[in-house]
Amino acid sequence: MTGKRRKLAAHLCLLIFICASAMLGQHATTPCSSCAEWNTPQTPFRIFGNSYYVGTHALSSVLITSPSGHVLIDGDLPESAAQIAANIKSLGLRLEDVKLIVNSHVHFDHAGGIAELQRRSGARVVASPWSAEVLKKGGVARDDPQSGTIRGIIPVKNVSTFRDGASFHVGTTTITAHLTAGHTPGGTSWTWKSCDANVCHDMVYADSLNPVSAPGFKFSDSRAYPQALQDFRKSFAFFDATPCDILITAHPEFSELLDRFAARERGAKPDPMVDSAACRRYAASGREKLRQRLADEAKP
Ligand SMILES: [Zn+2]
């Protein structure tokens, strides 16, 4: 290749790289120093009844099974999709039987794997109106508190939306959506019942309540997301009130989920996975984090 041609080829490569990055969404190439650790493999396990943990060691993904179709909550990182698929298979279940995929919030560490899991399962994807827009476009929304600092998500096809409080039926499972915004403007938590013999528990998959943001963003005064505080307060009130026997958080560490499972495996009684005060404690810790954050924002 001549020098001129080599230069032209280099420019073309750069252009293709920029276009591919733009198509994948804003900040698709932002480095993620925690991703490898977040993606540490985790042996799947039964949480209770027909609810299984199929996520990675640091990012939750939950499968709710029924004889005529399953529901999957969260797809974790793009690189987690293969692991979630393998976890489902190792439980003797089929990814192709997942009929519905939902999410907690559309950051790359919870919704990054959804495109691939949808492609492999053919499942329907539903999301809150704000989250659906992000899923369809990919990237990171401009009014996201972390816009500009995190990786974007891979776009997802055929996403439909729901209203707060909507329920979905898949086989014998009924799962209900609750808007619990604040961490993002479209955050959603999910409730359903799981039963084992004649014992039934209220299950809660809780979205993040962390007031984290890009530098310069203020939850107390954001033109991009003016209702942030109002949303957080509504979310705390939801967790104070919702029936909650088993809490699963989008990051398992925020509800000590894997520690509780390990304690159960050691034979601890009563079952450490069951704790009807867990959602109220989760609300209280969210309130405290927001209080600290607002105190920081008020400093001159
Ligand atoms: Zn997030």
Residues whose N, C-alpha, C, O or C-beta is under 5 A from the ligand:
A	BS01	ZN	H107
